Amino acid sequence: MVFYQNGPKLSFSQLTHFHDCGTSPAFNGVDCKIFTDPHPGTMSLSILVVIEMFNALNALSENQSLAVVTPLSNLWVVGACVLSLTLHFLIVYLPFFAPVFRVAPLNFEEWKAVVLISFPVLLIDETLKWISRQRDVRGGSPGKDTKKKTHMD
């Protein structure tokens, strides 16, 4: 909301003191209805759903990259992700669900933001997997017997 070009252009202070809207001069010219708008909550929910779908894909392998163990290696996970996203889209776009879940339809720009905000979870996990593989190559993997054999063994 602070940076979105079609947003209300609120300052951080206004966001953190939104309960004062309508009574404080800091909110002159601000329509207080924006604080009951379901768009921010829908954005948050959508980001959470997309992050969890990325995490499901990350979980295909504990330490191999998605480039090695592709999502096609487990079609059940792909199906579960597709089903989850389909249900999320139904909740967001079917008018029946709007009052039940307090959501609003998102436009293309908002979906781009959802994906961009969610995407770093893939990069972070790929980095952690790479670090894990490097540690394994150097012999520091827990569970591997790294004890050197002696002539007494």
N, C-alpha and C positions, 0 to 999 in steps of 0.2 A: 504494500500500500504506500510505503514511503517513496519507492522508486518507480513503480509501475506508471507508465505514461498516461494511461486512462484512469488512473486511480485518483483519490481525493487530494493527493499531495499534502498529507499530514506530516507534521514534524514528529520526531521521536518523543518529545515532551507531550504533544497532544495524544499520541498513542498510549503513553503510559499513564496519562491522567484523563482518560476518556470519560470517566464518571462525572467530571466537571463540565462536560459539554452542555451548553445551554445556560450555565450559570457563571462561567468564567469568561472574561474578556479575551483570553487567549484563543477562544473558539469563534471569534467574530467571523461571520461569513462561512462557517462550516455547518453543513446540514447534518444534524445529529443522528439522522436515520441511518447513516453509514455504519454506525456501531451495532446495528441489528441486522445488517446485510449478511446473507448466508455465504457470499462469495469467499471471504477469507477462510471460513471453516471448511468449505468445499475444497479449496486449494490445499489446506493442511491435510485433510483426509486423503486427497488424491496423491499427494506427495508420500504419505505414509504407505498407501497401497502400492505405489510404483517402487518405492524403496524395498518393500517386502518381496515384491516379485523379483527384483534384482538380487536380493539375498537368497531367494530360492534357487535362482540360476547359479549363484556363487557356490551354493552348497552341493552342487553336483560332484565336486571333488574337493577334498580337504586342502590339497596343496598343488594341484595341477591347474594350469590356466584354462580359461574358457575357450581359448584357441586350440587347446589340446583335447579337452573333454567338452565337446560342444553340447549345447542344449538338446540336439537331436540324439544324443546318447541315452537320454531318458525321456521318452515321449510322455510318460505319466506326469512328469514335472511340467513339461511344456503345456500339456492339457490342463493341469491344475492352474497354471498361470493364466492361460486363455480364459478358463472358466471364471477365475477370480476377477480378471479385468472386465469381462463381459457383465458380470453381476454388478461391478462398480459402475460401469457405464449405464446400466439400467437404473440404478439408484439415482445417478446424477441427471439423467435425461428424461426419465418418465415422470410426468407431472404428478402422478399419484404418490410418488415417494418423496417429493420435495418437502411437504410439511412434516412428514414422518421423520425424516433424517435431517431436516433443516439444511438442505443443500440447494444449490443453484447451478444451472448449466454453465459450463466453462467454454470460453471461445478458444480459437486456435492459438492465440498469443499466450493465454493462460496455460494451455497444455504444453506449449514449448517451455514455459517457465517450470512447470511441474517436472518435466523430463530433465531439464538442465540442473535443477536443484537436486534431483534424485540420483543422477548419473554418477556423481563422485563416489557413491558406495561401491560401484563396480571397480573404479580405479584404486580405491583404498584396499579392497580385498585382493585384487590382482597384485598389488604391491606387497601385501602381507604374504601372499602365496609365494611370490618370488623370493622374499627374504627367507621363508621357510625352506624352499628348495636350495638356496645357497647355503644355509646352515646344514642341511642334510648332506650336501656335497662335501662339506668340510669335516664331516664326521661328528657333528655336534647334535645329532638327532637323538632325542630321548627314546629309549627302547632299543637302540642298536647297541650291541656289545662293543664298546670302544676300548675295552681293556686289552692291553698288549699281552700276547702270549709269551711266556718265558720258557726256558728249558725244563722248568720244574712242572709245568702244566701237563 
